[in-house]
Amino acid sequence: MPLPKSEWIWFDGEFIPWEAAQVHVSVHALHYGSSVFEGIRAYSTPQGPAVLGLQAHVRRLFDSCRLARINLAYTPEQFEQVILELVRRNGHTFCYIRPLVFRGSESFSLDARSCPTHATVLTVEMGRYLGADAIENGVDVMVSSWRRMATSTFAAMSKSGGNYLNSQYIAMEAKDYGFVEGIALDVNGFVSEGSGENIFVVYRGVIYTPPVASSILMGITRDFALTLAKDMGYEVREQMLPRDLMYVADEVFFTGTAAEITPIRSIDRQVIGSGSRGPVTKALQVAFFAIVNGEAPDRFGWLTHV
Ligand code: PMP
C-alpha cells in the first residue's frame, strides 16, 4: 500500500512540501543503516488530536542517538514542539508520526562521526497495522526461524535502521508462510518479541512479558500495558519466558504503537487459550482505548494535545 502522503514534512529545521524532502544517494544511512527513528501515534479525541507518549518516544529517540553516537543539534523539548507543529500544519485528526535522524554524506568510513546529522519528521494517516479486525479477533502468528540479535552484537534497545533488517527477515518469512507476524526468540531460545511488537503471555492469572535482557525494544506501549495491568490489580512479571509457555498460555497478545494491543489467537497453527480474544487482553484494550481516544481521564499523563 502506498504511503498516504501529507502536505508538509519537517526536514533539518524547516517545514517543506512532501515532494521536496529528498536526499542524495551517497548518504551514509542508506549504505550502512546509520539512522535512528521513532513511531508515534496521534489519536483523535473530543478535544482534537492528541499525541500518545510524546515525551517517552522523544526520549527513546535521543537514547537511540546516544547509542549510535549520533549528535543531534536539538533538545528533546524542541523536537516535541516540531512534532506537535507538524501534526497541526498537516491538519490531521489522527496520524502516525515518524521522526528519523540519520548520518548524511561525507564519508564511506564506518566511523562516520564526521558525517553531518540530518533530522526529519513525517506524518501519515495510517489505520490498523495488523489488519482491520485484528484488534477484536486476534492474529495467527508463527515462531520465526530468525532469532533476535544477541546482546553482544547490536544494541537491541536502540530503534535504529540497521536493527530493522532483522525485523524485515522475521516479517517476510511470516508472510511467506501465510502468517500475519512472526515471534522471534532471543539467541538463548527465550521469547523475545515480534518484528515490530512486544509480547505478553497470560498464564493462570499472571501476566508475563520478556525483560529488556531478552533483546527487546523497550516498547512504550509495553510500558502502558504494564501500568494498566498493575493498576487493574493483576500480578505482572517481567522475566525470561520459555517458548513452551506460549502454547499453554490462556492468552497471548502483542503491544506496539502500530499494533496497539492485538490478541494472538494461534501460534504455529496451535490455538492459544480459547482461540479468541481473552478477558485480560480485552480489559487492557478497553482501558487503553478509553484513555487514548479521550473517553476516560488521562490518569497517567500519556497524552499531549496538539
Ligand atoms: N519491538 C520492536 C522491534 C518494534 O519495532 C516496536 C515498535 N516500535 C515495538 C517493539 C513496540 O514499541 P512501541 O510500543 O514503543 O511502539
Boltz pocket constraint, residues with backbone or C-beta under 6 A from the ligand:
constraints:
  - pocket:
      binder: B
      contacts: [[A, 39], [A, 167], [A, 193], [A, 194], [A, 195], [A, 196], [A, 197], [A, 198], [A, 216], [A, 217], [A, 218], [A, 219], [A, 220], [A, 221], [A, 222], [A, 255], [A, 256], [A, 257], [A, 258]]
      max_distance: 6.0
